[in-house]
Amino acid sequence: MISKSIIPSALFLLLTLHSISANPDEKPILCRGNYHSEADAVKQLKRMAETYSNLDEWKARKQKVKEQILKGAKLFPLPKKTPLKPIIRNKREYDGYSVESAAIEAFPGYYVYGNLYRPLGKKGPHAGILCPHGHARGPRGGRLRPDQQQRCATLARMGAVVFSYDMIGYGDSEKHGWNHRHPQALTLQTWSSIRVIDFLQSLDDVDNDRIGVTGCSGGGTQTFLVTALDDRVKVSAPIVMVSAHFFGGCHCESGMPIHKTSALETNNAEIAALAAPRPLLLVSVGGDWTKNTPLVEFPYIRNVFKLYNKAQQTENAHFPNQQHGYQYLKRQAMYPFMVKHLKLDNRGVYDRQTELYDESKNALESIEQMRVFDASFPMPKHALKPGSKIDYR
């Protein structure tokens, strides 16, 4: 064990980073779902908090956690970025915003499908916001859900360029034959989010220094993972997902060893804390695994922000009588946070009398409208076959 007291902090950081690699022959340790109890989660947070007492020590731990996520997700070192070859088509105009169907190639031939929402009548450049989705199924599941459309449209009406995109095996990805049980799901979705930032920053009407991300449930996991791994994210709002005792119920969240190795333990509360000192909003409810957020996860995260003297940059909106999801009240909690920290223009959307954000002017599109490829615009011939193993090394 190296004593921190006898070496300079910079050298300690270097030695710490050098020593964090887990044994490559170690059997993966997976923290799935309710991996441990709520009481054990409190104890784990206490153990983790004892590993640092100042900002330099936290930054060293932050780098360790970040590297463990990348290694566990098989993204270390990061893959080479290949041309996105964006396809943007079928523009529809509504009251204060437009929607286009869009796709990018996260890897050659591997498409990320979505919808691009843009402001109309507002001067740019605009903030860019990623909107990943959760695991809700059905004909209008994923990014096709009304609640997803509502938040994207409202953010666009306030001056943001928003990209709402499919998880693997959802929406257009499912239509074209991909299954969410793909063994590389966590890898593909995490890398796809990083490439979505590249896509937004490639657009002439996006301000590269104002990138935000918000998603619910499994989209909340994608939100705090991409925020932890990519400093280009300036504002994040993971909704009903940040929990110290629940690690995500899907293999795309907890099916790879990102949380625990013989060298280091972490949980989703600490991963969310890697956002510090960038603005972070936690939205939690009494009806799911985020029920303890005000008393457990949020204090831990706020203490990390305090190390930067930025405690005011993180907030928790808790709804004790609400259930899991990104329903109206939770969107109402997210909107002012994004307005404040991404400098959006809420004129014509925010009602000062009701103190609510008006969603009545949003148009809910049909599934057919939202598709990227159709009979008139078929899938490119070089697209990978569904289920292909992606070789990105």
N, C-alpha and C positions, 0 to 999 in steps of 0.2 A: 504494500500500500504506500502510495506517495503522499507525503505530508505536504498539505497546501501551504503551511506556515513557513516553509524553508525555501520556497522557490517563487520567483516572480509570477504574477497572475498570467502574463502572456505565455510564459513557458509552461505553466500548469495547463493552460488551454491546449497548447500544442501536444503535450504528453497525453492529455485526456483524449483528444481526438484520435491519437495514434493507437490508443489501447482499446477502442470500443468495438472493434470488429469481432463478431461472434464466430465461433468455430464453424467453418463451412460444412463440416461433417456432422454437425449437431442436428438431431431430429427436431423438426419444426415444432414449436410450442404454439398452439392456437388458442386464443382467448375468444371463444364463441359465445354469442348471446349473453345470458346471465352467467358469466364465467365465475363470478364470486358474489357473495352476499353484499347487501348494502352496508353492513357493519364492516366487512372486510375491505370494501371500497374506501371507507373513511380511514382505516388503518393504512391502506396503500398510499393514499394521498399524504398522510403524515410522514410515511417513510420517504416518499419522493421529495417532500418539502425539506426534509433534513439533509438532502444532498447538496443544497446550496443555501447561502445566507446573504449573498450580495449579487450585483448585476453580472459581474464577470463570471461567477460560478454558475449563474443561471444560463448565461450565453453558452457556456461550455456544455451544460446539460442539454440545452436546446439543440445544439449541433448533433449531439449523440442521438437524441430522439429522432431528429430529422433523418440522419443517416440510417438508423435502424428501420424506419418506414421505407426508405428507398431500397434498402437491401432486401427487406422482407417482401416487398412488392416486385422485386426483380427489376428495379429501375436504377440500379447503381452499377456503374455510372449511368447517367441519363442517356437514353438513346439519341442518336443523331437526328436532328430535325430535318425532315424531308419536305419537299414542296407541298403546301396544303391544297393546291389546285381547287380553290373554292368555286362552288356552283351556287349562284344566287339568282333566283328566277320567280316569276309569277307574282309580281307586286300587287298587293291589294291596299287601297287607301281607305282610312276610316277617319273619325273625328279626332284630329290631333296626332295621328300616328299612322304608320304603314306597317304591313307585315309581308315578308318575303319567305319563300321556302329556300332553304340553304343546306349545303353539305360541304364538309371538308374531308380530306384524307389525313387522318392522324398518323397512319403508316401507309405506305404505297398500297393502294387498292382497298384499304380498310376505311370505310366511310363512317363519319359521325353526322347524323341527320338532325335537322332542327328547323326552327323558325327564327327569323331575324326581325325584330321589332325596332322601328326607327321613329324619332319624333318628326312631326311636320310643323312647320311654322316657328321653330325655335332655332336660334343662332347657335352654331357649333363652334369649336369641336365639343362633342358630348362625352359624358361619362359612359363607360362600357360596363355592362353587368352580365355575368354568367348566371343562368338559371337552370341548374340540374334538377332532376325530379326524383321522387321516391318510388316505392315498390307497388303502389296501387295498380291493380290490373283492371280488366274490362275493356270494352270497345273504346272507351274514352279514358284509358289509363295513361300513366306516364305524362309526357309533355302535352298530350291531347286533353288533359283534364281542364274543366272550366276554371278551377282555382289557379292553375298554372297560367292559363291565358289571362285571367284577370290581373294577376300581379305584373305580368310582362307588359300588358297594354298600359296599365296605370303608370308604371315606371317610364315607359316610352313617352307617354303624354306629358311627363314632367321633365323630359329632356335627356333620357338615357337611351343608348343603343343596347338592346337586350338580345342575347342569344339563348334560346330555350332549346335544349338538346337531349336526345335519347340516350338512356343507358343501353348497353348491349342487350338485345332480345326484347326491347320495348319499342312501341311506335313503328317507325319505318324500318328500324333494325329488325324487329320481329317480322314485319311484312315481307322483308327480303330474306327470311329464313334463318336468322341468327337466334340462338338460344341463350337465355340469361345464365344458364348453368355452364357456360363456357369456362373452362378451367383457368383462363387468363383474365377473367372479368375484372378483378381488382386492378390488375396491371393496366388493362386497356382503358378502363374508365378513368383512372388517375391520370394516365398520359393524355387521354382525350381532353380532359379539363385543362391541362397545361397548354395543349395545342389550341383550344378554344380561346385562351388568352392571346396566343399568337395571332389567331384569326381576327379577333376584335381589334388588336393593335395594328393590324394591316389595313384597316378601313380608314379612309381619309377623314371621315367625320367623327372619329373617336380620339379622345384625349388619352394618350398612353399613361398619364400619371393619375388617372381617375378610373381605376378598375375595381369593381365590386363583385361579390358573389353571394347568392342566397339560395338555399334549397331546404326542403323539408324531409325528415325521416332519412331514407337512404340518400336523398339529395343533400341532407344536412351533413351526412358523412362525407360526401364528395366536397361539400363546402369547406369543412375544416381541414380535410386532407390537402386540397390544393392550396389553401391559405397557408398551411404549415410549410409546404414545400416550395412555394413560389412567392417571393417577396413583391412581385408585381401586383399582387392583390392588395389593395389599400384599405378596403372595408369589407367586412364579412358578417353574415347573419345566418348561422346554422339554426334551423327551426326544429324544435322537439326532438333533438337527437343527442345532445351533449350530456353524457351520463358517466359517472365513475364506476358504476357496477354493471352496466350493460354495454357490450362491445359491438353491437350490431348483429342482427339475426341472420344475415345473408352472407354467403361466401364472398360476395363482392365487397363486403365490409370487413369481415373477420376470418376469411378463409385462407389467409396467408400470414406468416409470422411477423406482423408489424408491431404488435403490442408487447411481446415478451420474448427474450432470449436469455441464455445463461449470463449474459453481460449486463442486461438492463431490463427493467420493467416499466411500463407506462400504461396509460389508459386514455380514453377519448377526452376526458376533461383536460388532461395535460397537453394532449395534442392540440386541442382548441386554444390552449394558452400560448402556443407558439405564435399566435397572431400578434401578441404584444410586441410593440406598443401601438400597432395599427388598430383602428376602431373595430370593436367586436360586440355584437348584440347576441345574447342568448335569449331565445323565446322558449319557455317551458310551460308545462301543464300538470295538473294534478292527476290526469288520467293515464299516464304512461310512465316510462322509466326516467323521465325528467322531473318527477314530482319533488325530488330533494334539491333541485338546482339552487334555490335561494339560500339554503343552509349548508350545502356541501360543495357542489361544483363551482358555483359562482364565487364564493369567498376564496377558494384556492386560486382561481384564475385572476381575480382582482388583486390578490397579493403579488402575483407575477407582474401585473401592470404597475403596481406600486414601486417595484424595483426600478422602473423607468421614470418614476414620478408622473405616471400617466393614468392614474386610477379612474379619472373621469372619462377615459376613452372606452371603457367597457361598461355595458349595461345589461340588466336582466329584466325582461318583461314576463311575469309569471301569471298564469291563469289557472287558479286552483280548481275551478269547476269545469274546465274544458278537457276535451279528449285529443288524441293524437291527430295531426293533420295541419294543413296550412289554410285554415278557414279564415273568414272575414276578419275576426278580431285580431288574429295573429298578423295578417297583412297590415292592418291598421297600426300595429306596433312597429312593423318593419319600415313602413314608408317614411315616417319622420326621421328615422335614423339615417336612411339613405339620403334623404333630402339634405340633412345637416352635413354629413361627412363627404358626400360626393357633389355637394353644391348643385343640387337639382332645383328646378324652378317649379314650385307647386301652385303657381297662379292658375286659376281655372279648374283646379283639381281639389285643393284643400278648401273645405267649407268652414269658415271661422265660427259660424253660429253653432254648428253641430260638433265642431272639432274632429271631423272625420274626412277621409279622402274619398271623393266621389268616384265610384266605379261604373256609374250608370251609362256612361258614354262609350264603354268598351263593347266591342263586337265579339261574340263567341263564334268562332269559325267551326265549320264541319271538318270531319276527318279528311275528306277528299281535298278540301282546300289546303290543308296543312301539309299534304304529302309533298315530298321533294321530287320523286320520279314517278311517272305515270305512262300511260300508253303514248302520249304525245311527246314525252321526254323520257326515254328509257334509261335504265341504269347503264353506265359505261361498261364496255366489254372487259376492261381490265380489272373490274371489281373482284375482290377475293370471293371465293365460294364460301357460303355459310358454314360456320364451324371450323374454318381453317385455323391452324395454329400459326400465330404471328411470329415470324422470325425477325426480330428487330435488332439483332447484334451483328 
